[in-house]
Amino acid sequence: MATGRVLKRIILGRAISSDKLHETLLPKRIALPIFASDALSSVAYAPDEIFLTLGLAGGSLALTHSWMIALGVVAVMLVVVASYRQNVHAYPSGGGDYEVATTNLGPRAGLMVASALLVDYVLTVAVSISSGIQNAATAMPFIRGHEATYAVILVALLTAMNLRGVRESGNAFALPTYAFMVGVLGMGVVGIIRHLTGTLPMAPSASFELVPEEGYEAIGGLALAFLLLRAFSSGCAALTGVEAISNGVPAFRKPKSRNAATTLLMMGLVAITMLMSMIMLARWTGVKYADRPGEQLLANGQPVGDSYAQDPIMGQVSKAVFSEFHPGVVFISIVTGIILILAANTAFNGFPVLGSILARDGYLPRQLHARGDRLAFSNGIIILAAVAAILIAAFNADVTRLIQLYIVGVFVSFTVSQIGMVRHWNRHLLRERDAAARSTMRRSRIINAIGAAMSGTVLIVVLATKFIHGAGYAIAAMAVLFAIMTAIHKHYTMVARELEVTDAAAQMLPARVHALVLVSKLHKPTLRALAYARATRPNTLEAITVDADPEATHALQEEWERRGIPVTLKALESPYREVTSPIVKYVKSIRRASPRELVVVYVPEYVVGHWYEQILHNQTALRLRTRLHFTPGVMVASVPWQLRSSEGQEERLASDGSSAPGSVRMGR
């Protein structure tokens, strides 16, 4: 077995046949860590972004207004969760927001949602892994300064896990996700108890003075309102990942819709509880969190300097709550880093599925619609990983810079999807006559209408407050992706229209068949090509060579006559010693003389066993095939001659699986 095959099976495991697809379906206990890890993990960085934004105006604003911002985020999350519970019941096929928008608002709206979600999935991977690396640096200082490198390595590891299949990745990720939930909720309980008993110490940064950024010293009025809205828009990063369950309904066990809706509710309640507990603990422990800590944080009236390493809020709170139990701090740091890394798994499940649906509808290359050896959408997984790794490297794994691009896409999809659901219920109410069913539909319509209004409002706030800080780049990426997918769909439509059989003309037989055998020298490959051409019994058969070297051509003609080969050998003139052009011109002259005549060109080729041998052979044949493929009415037939170096390649290829469905799937 080939080395590549062995390595592939070690990393990915054995291939799974299509009839085993039902065995990959997920129970709720596994679906929760797979689809909810993104939304749950946002608890680790959403408070950071709230405090960071409020900290621009100094430390007091974060302590007095952070809980109000958090309540606003919670209100939006409750509405969005309730709205998406309607989605999973109405559209359980897995299309999610894309299907809702396409069905109810038209293909353009669906494509807008799809482009927004694809961009958001990429940013989910980049933000989650970068944030995970920053949190891991709390317990592992050797990571500092090398965040981007470690983040890209983690993307590669996560890619390998997901290529093994959805169920296997879920089993691997379930324990860390539940450990994170237990750790954060447990920290919240301990922190509340210590606060009520008066034993909760202050955070390490509480003793510092947080001074305002330049221009924010005496903020008030509209400027203060704008800053609060900006903090709210940053805190809404906690809502990312809510839509993932609606896209992953087909992966649930039956009853799919009910299990998905239940998982969505559990995710929402746990995320809300953890977010509020983190915000309140950060307030009670007096956490100071700054965009430029070396300049904004003062100790005894002097800046702490660039040597100060600012821990994330989760790390600072854990040091306060577990001040007398260091293993608790280490545990929180480790599980937070892991869950943030695994949060990208939500995107690794959502992006490939959405890409597959878009490929099925002709908006992305067909190859994205096919499943790999492990029944995962391998091509989509690899593309997602590659783009996310490029983003991480470009932004040096800086969460603060990356998150400015974040959440725009998800609120575009939220808003358009909920508007689509309102139209969905309006359409069904026109046909439904049962009073109980109509009452249920009206209630669902109200929920979705509130969801559309609230998510639309948040989208406007996000665009207004984050556009110049990076959200504009995300919108530009969506627009480019929208244009690319439109162009791909236009191409596929044009090709389908061009290939459609509209009459019997496409099935008409050619009037005659004119066969040509290319001859460079008289050897075994040439004789085999002549034999194959004669076996097809064409109306006309010629052997042609190019007279680039008169002496060699004369010798070839003499040997041809001496052997008595019963096929005419024609030498084509080539005053400039070209080989390809004279053959192409001769073939075209035959086509001009007899347009209904089919010309078949037989090209002898060497089959070699090593890639470097290919460089030494078949280059003329490759150029000739390329030229002739653009000539109507001409077929090029490759006649292979296996050299000794190719012996055993057939068996190696068979064992490598390269010829099996899976290497290049659905590449039509």
Beta strands, then each sheet from edge to edge (+ up, - down):
strand 1: 209-210
strand 2: 297-299
strand 3: 302-303
strand 4: 512-518
strand 5: 540-547
strand 6: 568-573
strand 7: 597-607
strand 8: 634-642
sheet 1: 1+ 2- 3+
sheet 2: 6+ 5+ 4+ 7+ 8+
end
